[in-house]
Amino acid sequence: MTNIEVIGLGALNMDHIYRVERILEDGEAVVDDAQSFAGGSAANTIYGLAKLGVNTGFAGVVGNDAKGELMLRDFGKVGVDASQIRLKHGAKTGSVLCLSDSSGRRSLYIMPSANSLLAMDALDLDYINQAKMLHVSSFVDDRQFKVLLKLMDKLDPSVKLSFAPGALYADKGLGILAPILARTYALFINEGEIKQLTGRGFAAGAENCLKQGCQIVIVTLGEGTSYKTVMATSYIRDSENEYMVEPVIKAKVIDSTGAGDAFAAGFIYGLLKGKELEECGRLGNITAQFSISKIGARQGLPTLTELSRRYRELYDEPL
């Protein structure tokens, strides 16, 4: 394909989600429900973009098993090009055990499996370099982190890098992530992760990331954080301005799995359409609100019609 706008690169996991009364440090709690879904951070964002009508593709590794086949079928539902997903015989597809409670708290336990088999020679650089944007998320194994570092040197200057480090990579710190951050166009990170990454609050931390070379830093703030007398659900910073995106409605949280991935999908959609950063943030918030309304990272993601309708309802203007 030559018309792909956004390619994703990251772990591909089956999410086994257990909805529980509360997340425990020790003790016992009741499981209210248990379901399994296709997942993976960058994969969820790519799925969300495809559902919004964006031409997308994905590069990664799954096992040649039932879970891997489900991953490919799930991408096929929304038209994601999966030609660069490698099937490894004898390997198991990655999986995540997710405990999720009604307050939106989560606890994740990752078994990377086939994801740890991704190697540089499995990546088609011509395929990746034909895209407008590459959206990258984390892997568990350090070998795949080294693959990402090598990729930074081989990425065409025309390809904008979108990076969602998650807690695993945020914990590495600014120094280790510097080669990726220096190449990053849009950094997607939550309030806890930017504290991990920089040791500072989200506003000062965003400034630190800009100094590392990021062009736009987007910090999601959960249900909302007060900043400069404004209650914001996301904070956006570039070299000249900062934006606080305010909550318009309070959405009921059914399951927060993949909410940040959904936010990234809405925000990137706005970037692709040439929207201003504040409007991109609004689109991210709305997409995340759709996501948390159902169990699983992808089940609630909106179509473009649904996103446009909600945007008009909330802001009284067309998307």
C-alpha positions in Angstrom: 0.0 0.0 0.0 1.3 3.5 -0.8 -1.5 5.6 0.7 -1.1 4.7 4.4 -1.1 7.8 6.6 -0.2 6.3 10.0 1.7 3.1 10.8 1.8 1.6 14.3 4.7 -0.2 15.9 4.4 -1.8 19.3 3.4 -4.8 21.3 0.4 -6.9 20.2 -1.4 -8.4 23.2 -4.5 -10.2 24.2 -6.1 -8.2 27.1 -7.7 -10.5 29.7 -9.8 -8.0 31.6 -11.2 -8.8 35.1 -13.5 -6.2 36.5 -13.2 -6.2 40.3 -14.7 -4.4 43.2 -11.4 -2.8 44.0 -7.7 -3.1 43.3 -6.0 -4.7 46.3 -2.6 -4.6 47.8 -3.4 -7.8 49.7 -6.6 -9.8 50.5 -9.6 -10.9 48.5 -12.2 -9.2 46.2 -15.0 -10.3 44.0 -14.6 -10.5 40.2 -17.7 -9.0 38.6 -16.9 -9.9 35.0 -14.1 -11.3 32.9 -13.6 -10.9 29.1 -10.7 -11.0 26.6 -10.0 -8.6 23.8 -7.3 -7.8 21.2 -5.1 -5.0 22.5 -1.7 -3.4 22.7 -1.2 0.4 23.1 -0.1 1.5 19.7 -2.4 -1.2 18.2 -5.4 0.3 20.0 -4.6 3.7 18.7 -4.2 2.4 15.1 -7.5 0.6 15.4 -9.2 3.8 16.6 -7.8 5.8 13.7 -8.9 3.2 11.2 -12.4 3.3 12.6 -12.3 7.0 12.0 -11.5 6.4 8.3 -7.8 6.9 8.4 -5.7 4.6 6.2 -3.4 2.7 8.7 -1.0 -0.2 8.9 0.8 -2.0 11.7 4.2 -3.7 12.2 4.7 -6.2 15.0 4.8 -9.9 15.9 2.2 -12.5 17.0 2.3 -16.2 17.6 0.9 -18.6 15.0 -2.0 -19.4 17.4 -5.6 -18.7 17.9 -4.9 -15.4 19.7 -2.7 -14.2 16.8 -5.4 -15.1 14.3 -7.9 -13.1 16.4 -5.5 -10.1 16.4 -5.4 -10.1 12.6 -9.1 -10.5 12.2 -9.8 -7.7 14.6 -7.6 -5.4 12.5 -9.3 -6.6 9.4 -12.7 -5.5 10.7 -11.6 -1.8 10.4 -9.3 -2.1 7.4 -5.9 -1.9 9.1 -3.2 -3.2 6.8 -1.6 -6.1 8.7 0.8 -7.2 6.0 3.8 -6.3 8.2 2.7 -8.3 11.2 4.9 -11.3 11.5 3.6 -14.7 12.6 6.1 -16.7 14.6 5.6 -20.5 14.5 6.0 -22.1 18.0 5.5 -18.8 19.8 2.6 -17.6 21.8 0.9 -14.3 21.2 1.5 -11.8 24.0 -1.0 -11.3 26.7 -1.9 -8.9 29.5 -3.8 -9.6 32.7 -5.7 -6.5 33.6 -7.6 -5.9 36.8 -10.0 -2.9 36.4 -12.2 -1.4 39.1 -15.2 1.0 38.9 -13.1 4.0 39.9 -11.0 3.7 36.8 -7.9 2.2 38.6 -6.1 -0.6 36.8 -3.3 -3.1 37.5 -1.6 -4.7 34.5 0.6 -7.8 34.3 2.3 -8.4 31.0 3.5 -11.6 29.3 5.3 -10.4 26.2 5.9 -13.8 24.5 6.0 -13.3 20.7 6.5 -9.5 21.1 10.0 -10.2 22.3 10.9 -11.7 18.9 10.6 -8.5 16.9 14.0 -7.8 15.2 15.3 -5.0 13.1 15.4 -7.2 10.0 11.6 -7.8 10.4 10.9 -4.2 9.7 10.3 -3.1 6.1 11.8 0.4 6.1 10.3 1.3 2.8 6.9 0.5 4.1 7.4 2.6 7.3 9.0 5.5 5.5 6.1 6.0 3.1 3.8 7.0 5.9 3.0 10.5 7.2 3.3 9.3 10.8 4.7 6.4 12.8 3.0 5.8 16.1 5.2 3.9 18.6 4.5 2.4 22.0 6.6 0.3 24.4 7.9 -3.3 24.5 8.9 -5.2 27.6 12.2 -6.6 26.4 15.3 -4.4 26.0 16.1 -6.0 22.7 13.1 -4.3 21.1 14.0 -1.0 22.8 17.4 -1.3 20.9 15.4 -1.9 17.7 13.6 1.3 18.3 16.8 3.2 18.9 18.2 1.9 15.6 15.0 2.8 13.8 15.4 6.4 14.8 18.5 6.7 12.6 16.7 5.0 9.7 13.4 6.9 9.8 12.9 9.3 6.9 12.8 13.0 8.0 9.4 13.3 6.4 7.9 10.8 8.8 6.5 12.4 12.0 7.1 10.2 15.1 4.3 9.9 17.6 5.5 8.3 20.8 3.5 6.8 23.7 6.2 5.5 26.1 3.8 4.2 28.8 5.0 3.4 32.3 7.6 0.8 31.1 9.6 3.3 29.0 8.8 6.4 31.2 10.6 4.6 34.0 13.8 4.6 31.9 14.2 8.3 32.4 15.1 11.2 30.0 18.7 10.2 29.4 17.9 6.7 28.1 14.9 7.9 26.0 16.8 10.9 24.6 17.4 9.5 21.1 13.7 8.8 20.7 12.5 12.0 22.3 14.8 14.0 20.0 12.9 12.6 17.1 9.4 12.9 18.6 6.8 15.1 17.0 4.0 14.3 19.4 4.6 12.7 22.9 1.6 11.1 24.5 2.0 10.6 28.2 -0.1 10.7 31.4 0.4 12.6 34.6 2.0 9.7 36.5 4.3 8.8 33.6 5.7 12.3 33.0 6.5 12.4 36.7 8.3 9.1 36.3 10.1 10.3 33.2 11.2 13.7 34.4 10.8 13.7 38.2 8.7 16.9 37.9 5.0 17.9 37.6 3.2 17.8 34.3 3.8 21.4 33.2 7.5 21.5 34.2 7.9 18.0 32.9 6.4 18.9 29.5 9.0 21.8 29.3 11.8 19.3 30.0 10.5 17.0 27.2 10.4 20.0 24.7 14.0 20.7 25.6 14.8 17.1 24.6 13.4 17.7 21.1 9.7 16.9 21.3 7.7 19.3 19.3 4.3 18.7 21.1 3.8 17.2 24.5 0.3 16.0 25.4 -0.3 15.0 29.0 -3.6 13.3 29.9 -4.9 14.1 33.4 -7.6 11.5 34.1 -10.8 12.9 35.3 -9.2 16.3 35.7 -6.5 18.3 37.5 -6.6 22.0 38.5 -4.0 24.1 36.8 -3.9 27.9 36.9 -7.5 28.0 38.2 -8.6 25.8 35.3 -9.8 22.2 35.7 -8.3 20.3 32.8 -8.4 16.7 31.6 -5.4 17.2 29.3 -2.5 19.6 29.1 -0.9 20.4 25.7 2.4 22.2 25.3 4.5 23.2 22.2 7.4 25.6 21.9 5.1 28.7 22.0 1.9 27.9 23.8 0.2 25.7 26.4 -3.4 24.6 26.3 -5.7 23.2 29.0 -8.6 21.1 27.6 -11.5 21.4 30.0 -14.0 18.6 30.6 -17.4 19.3 29.1 -19.3 16.4 30.5 -18.4 13.8 33.1 -18.5 10.4 31.5 -19.3 7.3 33.5 -16.3 5.0 33.7 -17.2 1.4 32.8 -13.6 0.4 32.0 -10.6 2.7 31.6 -8.4 0.2 29.7 -7.0 1.9 26.6 -8.4 5.3 27.4 -5.0 7.0 26.7 -4.7 5.0 23.5 -8.2 6.3 22.5 -7.2 9.8 23.3 -4.1 9.5 21.1 -6.3 8.3 18.2 -8.6 11.3 18.5 -5.7 13.7 18.8 -3.8 12.3 15.9 -6.9 12.4 13.8 -7.1 16.1 14.5 -3.4 16.6 13.6 -3.9 14.8 10.2 -6.9 17.1 9.5 -4.9 20.2 10.2 -6.8 21.1 13.4 -5.4 23.5 16.0 -3.9 21.8 19.1 -6.7 22.7 21.5 -9.2 21.2 19.1 -7.1 18.1 18.7 -7.2 17.8 22.5 -11.0 18.1 22.5 -11.2 15.3 19.9 -8.9 13.2 22.1 -11.1 13.7 25.1 -14.2 12.8 23.3 -12.7 9.7 21.8 -11.5 8.6 25.3 -15.0 9.2 26.7 -16.4 6.9 24.1 -13.7 4.3 24.9 -14.4 4.2 28.7 -18.1 3.6 28.1 -17.6 -0.1 27.3 -15.3 -2.9 28.5 -12.1 -3.3 26.5 -9.8 -0.9 24.8 -11.6 -1.0 21.4 -15.2 -1.8 22.0 -16.4 1.7 22.6 -14.2 3.5 20.0 -16.3 5.9 17.8 -16.9 6.0 14.1 -16.3 9.4 12.4 -20.0 10.0 12.3 -20.3 9.4 16.1 -17.3 11.6 16.8 -18.6 14.4 14.6 -22.1 14.2 16.2 -20.7 14.4 19.7 -18.3 17.2 18.8 -21.2 19.3 17.4 -23.4 18.5 20.5 -20.6 19.6 22.9 -19.1 22.6 21.1 -22.0 23.7 18.7 -19.7 23.7 15.7 -18.9 21.1 12.9 -15.8 19.0 13.1 
